[in-house]
Amino acid sequence: MTPVLFDLLLRSIWETLLMTGASGLISLIAGLPLGLALVATDRGGIAENLWISRLLGAIVNGFRSVPFIILLVALIPVTRLIVGTALGTWAAIVPLAIAATPYYARIAEVSLREVDRGLIEAVRAMGGNRWTIIREVLVPEALPGIVAGFTVTLVTLIGASAMAGAIGAGGLGDLAIRYGYQRFETGVMIAVVIVLIVIVCGIQWLGDRLVARIDHRA
């Protein structure tokens, strides 16, 4: 691999990490409250409201049912409105975050539903309000699953960011397509695959370590 291609590889790694980190953070900030809302407003929840629950569920399912590559193209007007362009790393963060938020919300919802209802009823019996239940019971008890789900979301975003490279988003996917595929640079393709494997394994290892530490403290 030439020095020029090596520099492109390093830049592509940074772009991929930027896309994954930024969109992952947005999905965490938006997805966790959405998951809490899905659980709280469902039948028997701490803020039961079936109309809101069904509406939120329909929105989440609607976004999750659209393949990412189609969503990527469909959101071009929204992306252009937010960041001023539909190309580049920052532009890719918009569809990545929008796709990852409902995905992570469902994962968080599963973890939150596994919390022992006896603990929730005990806090209610002691006069705890909804926010107390969320802060003292739901989130702490579901935290290992929430962290594990976020790890899975980040790994999924790595693959999605590579897919976004197909339409000029930058990152490792773009490098693999432009040089590894279109210019038949086999060394570039191999390097991209190896780097992606290392990044995914690193994220999964860190996530597993954090979950183990949280479980140990619990």
Backbone torsions as a table, in degrees:
resi	resn	phi	psi	omega
1	MET	NA	130.5	-178.0
2	THR	-73.3	160.1	177.4
3	PRO	-56.5	-35.5	-179.9
4	VAL	-65.2	-45.6	179.2
5	LEU	-66.2	-34.9	178.3
6	PHE	-65.1	-40.9	176.6
7	ASP	-63.2	-39.9	177.2
8	LEU	-64.0	-37.0	178.6
9	LEU	-64.0	-45.3	179.2
10	LEU	-62.5	-42.1	178.2
11	ARG	-64.8	-38.9	180.0
12	SER	-66.9	-36.8	176.5
13	ILE	-61.8	-45.5	179.2
14	TRP	-61.4	-43.0	180.0
15	GLU	-63.6	-40.3	178.2
16	THR	-65.0	-44.4	178.7
17	LEU	-64.4	-37.1	178.3
18	LEU	-65.4	-47.5	178.5
19	MET	-60.5	-45.2	-178.1
20	THR	-67.5	-45.7	-177.9
21	GLY	-65.0	-46.4	-177.9
22	ALA	-66.8	-48.3	-179.9
23	SER	-68.5	-33.1	176.7
24	GLY	-66.0	-41.1	178.4
25	LEU	-63.7	-42.3	178.4
26	ILE	-63.8	-41.6	179.7
27	SER	-64.9	-33.8	177.3
28	LEU	-68.7	-46.1	-177.7
29	ILE	-65.0	-38.8	-178.1
30	ALA	-92.4	-34.8	-173.9
31	GLY	-74.1	-38.0	-179.5
32	LEU	-64.7	-48.1	174.9
33	PRO	-60.3	-34.9	177.9
34	LEU	-65.8	-41.4	176.0
35	GLY	-63.1	-41.4	176.2
36	LEU	-61.7	-41.2	179.8
37	ALA	-64.7	-39.2	178.9
38	LEU	-62.2	-40.9	-179.7
39	VAL	-74.2	-44.0	-174.9
40	ALA	-67.0	-36.1	-175.5
41	THR	-90.5	-4.8	179.9
42	ASP	-73.5	170.0	-178.8
43	ARG	-57.6	125.9	-178.7
44	GLY	82.7	3.3	-179.5
45	GLY	-76.3	173.8	-176.3
46	ILE	-74.7	-13.8	176.6
47	ALA	-138.6	54.0	-172.0
48	GLU	-53.2	124.5	175.5
49	ASN	-157.5	95.1	-171.4
50	LEU	-65.1	-31.1	179.0
51	TRP	-64.4	-46.6	178.9
52	ILE	-66.1	-40.8	179.7
53	SER	-59.5	-45.2	179.9
54	ARG	-68.3	-37.8	178.9
55	LEU	-64.6	-47.6	178.7
56	LEU	-62.5	-41.9	179.0
57	GLY	-61.8	-40.0	179.6
58	ALA	-66.3	-40.6	179.2
59	ILE	-64.1	-46.4	-179.8
60	VAL	-61.8	-47.3	-179.6
61	ASN	-64.3	-35.4	179.4
62	GLY	-62.4	-46.6	-180.0
63	PHE	-69.4	-36.4	-178.1
64	ARG	-71.5	-23.1	-177.4
65	SER	-81.2	-13.4	-178.6
66	VAL	-88.8	123.1	176.1
67	PRO	-55.6	144.2	-172.3
68	PHE	-60.6	-39.4	-176.9
69	ILE	-64.2	-34.0	176.9
70	ILE	-72.4	-42.9	178.0
71	LEU	-61.1	-37.9	179.9
72	LEU	-58.5	-44.5	-179.6
73	VAL	-74.6	-41.0	-177.5
74	ALA	-63.9	-29.3	-177.0
75	LEU	-90.3	7.1	180.0
76	ILE	-55.4	-44.7	177.5
77	PRO	-61.5	-39.2	178.9
78	VAL	-66.7	-43.0	178.9
79	THR	-61.6	-43.9	179.6
80	ARG	-64.8	-34.8	178.8
81	LEU	-67.8	-37.9	-175.1
82	ILE	-80.2	-48.6	-174.0
83	VAL	-109.6	-4.9	176.3
84	GLY	87.9	-2.7	179.3
85	THR	-154.7	158.4	178.0
86	ALA	-106.3	3.8	-178.4
87	LEU	-119.3	153.2	175.8
88	GLY	101.8	173.4	-175.1
89	THR	-64.3	-46.1	-177.7
90	TRP	-66.6	-33.4	178.0
91	ALA	-66.7	-34.8	-178.9
92	ALA	-69.5	-24.8	-178.7
93	ILE	-62.4	-33.8	-177.4
94	VAL	-62.5	-58.2	178.6
95	PRO	-65.6	-32.6	177.5
96	LEU	-61.7	-45.5	-179.7
97	ALA	-66.6	-40.9	-179.3
98	ILE	-66.3	-36.0	178.5
99	ALA	-74.0	-37.2	-175.2
100	ALA	-77.4	-28.7	-176.1
101	THR	-60.7	-53.7	177.5
102	PRO	-65.8	-31.3	177.3
103	TYR	-62.1	-48.7	-179.8
104	TYR	-69.8	-33.1	179.0
105	ALA	-59.5	-41.5	178.6
106	ARG	-67.2	-39.3	177.9
107	ILE	-64.2	-45.0	178.4
108	ALA	-63.4	-38.0	179.6
109	GLU	-59.5	-43.1	179.4
110	VAL	-60.3	-44.7	179.7
111	SER	-65.0	-40.3	-178.7
112	LEU	-68.6	-33.2	179.6
113	ARG	-70.3	-19.5	-179.1
114	GLU	-82.7	-5.6	178.8
115	VAL	-67.4	135.2	-178.5
116	ASP	-59.1	120.7	-179.8
117	ARG	-66.3	-21.5	177.3
118	GLY	-62.8	-36.6	177.5
119	LEU	-66.6	-39.5	179.0
120	ILE	-63.9	-44.8	-179.8
121	GLU	-65.6	-34.2	179.0
122	ALA	-64.8	-42.3	178.5
123	VAL	-66.8	-39.3	176.6
124	ARG	-60.9	-41.8	-178.7
125	ALA	-64.6	-27.3	178.6
126	MET	-88.3	6.5	176.0
127	GLY	91.1	12.5	179.6
128	GLY	-70.6	138.3	178.4
129	ASN	-88.1	-174.4	-176.3
130	ARG	-61.5	-44.4	-178.4
131	TRP	-65.7	-34.1	176.7
132	THR	-65.2	-41.9	178.7
133	ILE	-62.9	-43.4	179.9
134	ILE	-65.3	-45.3	-174.4
135	ARG	-74.9	-37.6	-172.5
136	GLU	-99.6	-19.4	-175.0
137	VAL	-121.7	-63.1	-170.7
138	LEU	-60.1	-56.5	-176.3
139	VAL	-67.7	-47.9	179.5
140	PRO	-61.0	-41.5	-177.9
141	GLU	-70.5	-32.7	-178.2
142	ALA	-93.0	1.4	-172.0
143	LEU	-56.8	-44.0	177.7
144	PRO	-58.1	-43.5	178.1
145	GLY	-67.6	-35.3	178.5
146	ILE	-64.2	-43.6	179.5
147	VAL	-68.1	-43.1	178.5
148	ALA	-62.2	-39.7	177.8
149	GLY	-65.6	-36.8	178.3
150	PHE	-67.6	-35.6	176.1
151	THR	-61.6	-45.7	177.5
152	VAL	-61.1	-39.1	179.1
153	THR	-63.2	-43.3	178.4
154	LEU	-62.2	-41.9	178.7
155	VAL	-63.1	-41.3	177.5
156	THR	-63.3	-38.1	179.4
157	LEU	-66.0	-31.4	176.1
158	ILE	-59.0	-47.4	178.5
159	GLY	-65.6	-40.1	-179.9
160	ALA	-66.9	-37.0	179.1
161	SER	-66.0	-34.6	175.8
162	ALA	-66.3	-37.7	177.0
163	MET	-65.7	-37.5	179.6
164	ALA	-63.3	-23.8	177.5
165	GLY	-62.2	-18.6	-179.4
166	ALA	-66.9	-21.5	-179.6
167	ILE	-118.8	29.6	171.8
168	GLY	86.1	28.2	-179.7
169	ALA	-83.1	-9.5	-176.3
170	GLY	84.2	-171.5	178.7
171	GLY	84.8	-172.6	-175.7
172	LEU	-65.7	-34.0	178.4
173	GLY	-63.0	-44.1	178.4
174	ASP	-63.2	-42.3	179.2
175	LEU	-63.3	-42.9	-179.5
176	ALA	-63.6	-39.1	-177.9
177	ILE	-73.5	-48.8	-173.7
178	ARG	-71.3	-37.7	-176.1
179	TYR	-106.7	-46.6	-177.8
180	GLY	-68.9	-38.1	-176.4
181	TYR	-97.7	-55.6	-173.8
182	GLN	-71.2	-31.9	-179.0
183	ARG	-106.4	7.3	174.9
184	PHE	57.0	38.3	175.6
185	GLU	-90.0	89.0	-175.6
186	THR	-60.6	-37.4	179.6
187	GLY	-60.9	-37.9	178.2
188	VAL	-65.5	-44.6	179.7
189	MET	-60.6	-44.0	179.2
190	ILE	-63.6	-43.1	179.6
191	ALA	-62.0	-41.8	179.6
192	VAL	-63.5	-44.1	179.6
193	VAL	-61.8	-44.8	-179.5
194	ILE	-62.7	-44.3	-179.8
195	VAL	-63.1	-42.9	178.7
196	LEU	-61.1	-41.7	178.4
197	ILE	-62.4	-43.7	-179.8
198	VAL	-63.7	-43.1	-179.5
199	ILE	-63.5	-46.9	-179.0
200	VAL	-62.8	-45.9	179.1
201	CYS	-62.8	-38.7	178.9
202	GLY	-64.7	-44.7	178.7
203	ILE	-63.6	-43.8	-179.6
204	GLN	-64.4	-40.3	179.3
205	TRP	-63.5	-46.5	179.3
206	LEU	-62.4	-42.8	179.0
207	GLY	-62.6	-43.8	179.8
208	ASP	-64.0	-39.9	178.3
209	ARG	-63.6	-41.8	-179.6
210	LEU	-66.9	-41.6	177.7
211	VAL	-62.4	-42.6	179.2
212	ALA	-62.5	-38.6	179.7
213	ARG	-68.1	-41.0	179.2
214	ILE	-65.0	-44.2	179.3
215	ASP	-61.9	-38.3	-179.8
216	HIS	-65.4	-42.3	178.5
217	ARG	-65.6	-35.4	179.9
218	ALA	-67.2	NA	NA
